[in-house]
């Protein structure tokens, strides 16, 4: 037999869910504004949870410093989590496109807010995005380093080839010059040259003497006088 107590279902108190947080995206950060300054300004409008500002690329900062600019750390974009998403929406509606303000003459007084509310965006999405961006940057850096190594190795190979070619040419030239120096002149060539050179003046003398002593034929003389 069922009792009244058995028929009653066990009822547990429902836990009321607290207010959902809201995240706003800052597409630009005033120059040299740090996370603590962003927190101080935003906390005036509601309770703040997490804040993350993306630092600028280290190479950009280095080039700016080398070019004579400031070496202070800058941030390019940021995310601010409000404990209540209705506060986050109200902050965006109130501040987006307006100057930061504050005390007149302050450093950030004339800078303009550029922000947007991110619906259905959770902080875990941001951490995933940052992890993905970090992996992409790491992979890109590895690719660049691999390309640099390939170019360096190719250059060194070309240098080694040029050195080898130069060494081969130098050895050939040295071999040719040494072979020319070591080539002997044969005795037959010297003797022939000396004989031919000694015979030349004698032959000229004989030819001249034969022209002087050879008698003129009589028939040639008689033909000349008969005319």
C-alpha positions in Angstrom: 0.0 0.0 0.0 1.4 3.3 -1.0 1.7 6.0 1.5 1.4 9.7 1.0 5.0 10.1 1.5 5.8 7.5 -1.2 3.6 9.2 -3.7 5.2 12.5 -3.3 8.1 13.1 -5.7 11.3 14.3 -4.4 11.5 17.9 -5.4 14.9 19.6 -5.5 15.3 23.4 -5.5 16.2 24.7 -8.9 19.5 26.6 -9.0 19.0 30.0 -10.4 21.6 30.7 -13.1 23.4 34.0 -12.6 23.7 36.7 -15.1 25.5 35.8 -18.3 28.7 37.6 -19.1 29.1 39.7 -22.2 32.2 40.4 -24.1 33.1 43.5 -26.1 35.7 43.7 -28.8 38.1 46.8 -29.0 39.2 47.0 -32.7 41.8 49.6 -31.8 43.6 50.6 -28.6 44.7 54.2 -28.0 48.5 54.5 -28.3 50.4 53.1 -25.3 47.2 52.4 -23.2 47.8 49.4 -21.0 45.4 46.8 -19.7 45.2 48.3 -16.2 44.1 51.6 -17.7 41.4 49.9 -19.8 40.2 48.1 -16.7 40.0 51.3 -14.7 38.0 53.1 -17.4 35.6 50.2 -18.1 35.0 49.3 -14.4 33.2 52.7 -14.1 30.3 51.2 -16.0 30.1 47.7 -14.5 31.9 44.8 -13.0 34.7 43.6 -15.1 35.8 40.0 -15.6 38.7 39.2 -17.8 40.7 41.6 -20.1 43.1 40.7 -22.8 45.0 43.2 -25.1 46.9 41.9 -28.1 50.5 43.2 -28.1 51.9 44.6 -31.4 54.4 42.6 -33.4 57.9 42.8 -31.9 59.4 43.6 -35.3 57.1 46.6 -35.8 58.1 47.9 -32.4 61.7 47.4 -33.2 61.5 49.2 -36.5 59.7 52.1 -34.9 62.4 52.4 -32.3 65.2 52.2 -34.8 63.4 54.9 -36.9 63.5 57.3 -33.9 60.0 56.6 -32.6 59.0 55.5 -29.1 60.0 52.1 -27.8 57.0 51.8 -25.5 54.8 48.8 -25.8 51.6 49.2 -27.8 48.5 47.1 -28.2 46.6 46.6 -31.4 43.2 45.1 -30.2 41.5 43.9 -27.1 38.6 42.0 -25.5 36.8 43.0 -22.3 34.5 40.7 -20.4 31.7 42.3 -18.3 30.0 40.1 -15.7 26.6 41.1 -17.1 26.0 41.1 -20.9 23.4 43.9 -20.7 26.1 46.1 -19.2 28.4 45.2 -22.1 25.7 46.1 -24.6 25.0 49.4 -22.9 28.7 50.3 -22.8 29.1 49.7 -26.5 26.0 51.8 -27.3 27.3 54.6 -25.1 31.0 54.7 -25.9 31.5 53.5 -29.5 32.6 56.3 -31.7 33.0 58.8 -28.9 36.1 60.3 -27.4 37.5 58.8 -24.2 37.2 62.1 -22.4 38.1 62.4 -18.8 40.1 65.3 -17.5 40.7 67.9 -20.1 44.3 67.8 -21.3 44.8 64.1 -20.3 46.8 61.9 -22.6 43.9 59.9 -23.9 41.2 62.6 -23.8 40.8 63.0 -27.6 41.2 59.4 -28.6 38.1 57.7 -29.9 36.7 54.3 -28.8 36.1 51.7 -31.5 34.2 48.8 -30.0 31.6 46.1 -30.8 29.5 43.8 -28.7 30.1 40.1 -29.5 26.9 38.1 -29.2 27.2 34.4 -28.3 30.9 34.8 -27.8 32.6 33.1 -24.9 36.0 33.6 -23.4 36.9 30.1 -24.4 36.4 31.1 -28.0 39.0 33.8 -27.5 41.5 31.4 -26.0 41.0 29.0 -28.9 41.5 31.9 -31.3 44.7 33.0 -29.6 46.0 29.4 -29.6 45.2 29.1 -33.3 46.9 32.4 -34.1 49.9 31.4 -32.2 50.1 28.1 -34.1 49.7 29.9 -37.4 52.5 32.4 -36.5 54.7 29.5 -35.4 54.1 27.6 -38.6 54.8 30.7 -40.7 58.0 31.3 -38.8 59.1 27.7 -39.4 58.4 28.1 -43.1 60.4 31.3 -43.3 63.3 29.7 -41.4 63.2 26.7 -43.7 63.2 29.0 -46.8 66.1 31.0 -45.4 68.1 27.8 -44.7 67.4 26.6 -48.3 68.6 29.9 -49.8 71.7 29.9 -47.5 72.6 26.3 -48.5 72.1 27.1 -52.2 74.4 30.1 -51.9 77.1 28.1 -50.1 76.8 25.4 -52.8 77.3 28.0 -55.6 80.3 29.4 -53.7 81.9 26.0 -53.4 81.3 25.2 -57.1 82.9 28.5 -58.1 85.9 27.7 -55.9 86.3 24.3 -57.5 86.0 25.7 -61.0 88.6 28.4 -60.3 90.9 25.8 -58.8 90.6 23.6 -61.9 91.3 26.5 -64.2 94.3 27.5 -62.2 95.7 24.0 -62.3 95.3 23.8 -66.1 97.0 27.1 -66.6 99.9 26.1 -64.4 100.2 22.7 -66.2 100.2 24.4 -69.6 102.9 27.0 -68.6 105.1 24.3 -67.1 104.8 22.1 -70.2 105.9 25.0 -72.4 108.9 25.6 -70.3 110.0 21.9 -70.3 109.6 21.3 -74.1 113.3 20.6 -75.5 114.5 21.8 -78.9 115.8 18.9 -81.0 119.3 18.8 -82.4 118.2 18.0 -85.9 116.2 21.2 -86.1 119.1 23.3 -84.9 121.5 21.6 -87.4 119.2 22.0 -90.3 118.6 25.6 -89.5 122.3 26.3 -89.1 123.1 24.5 -92.4 120.4 26.3 -94.3 121.5 29.6 -92.9 125.2 28.9 -93.8 124.3 27.8 -97.3 122.2 30.9 -98.1 125.1 33.5 -98.5 127.3 31.0 -100.4 124.5 30.4 -103.0 124.1 34.1 -103.4 127.8 34.6 -104.1 127.9 31.7 -106.7 124.9 33.2 -108.5 126.5 36.6 -108.7 129.9 35.2 -109.9 128.2 33.1 -112.6 126.5 36.1 -114.0 129.8 38.0 -114.2 132.0 35.3 -115.9 129.5 33.6 -118.3 130.5 34.5 -122.0 128.0 36.0 -124.4 127.3 33.6 -127.4 128.8 34.7 -130.8 125.5 34.2 -132.8 123.9 36.9 -130.5 126.7 39.3 -131.3 126.6 38.7 -135.0 122.9 39.2 -135.1 123.3 42.5 -133.4 126.0 43.8 -135.8 124.3 42.7 -139.0 121.2 44.7 -138.1 
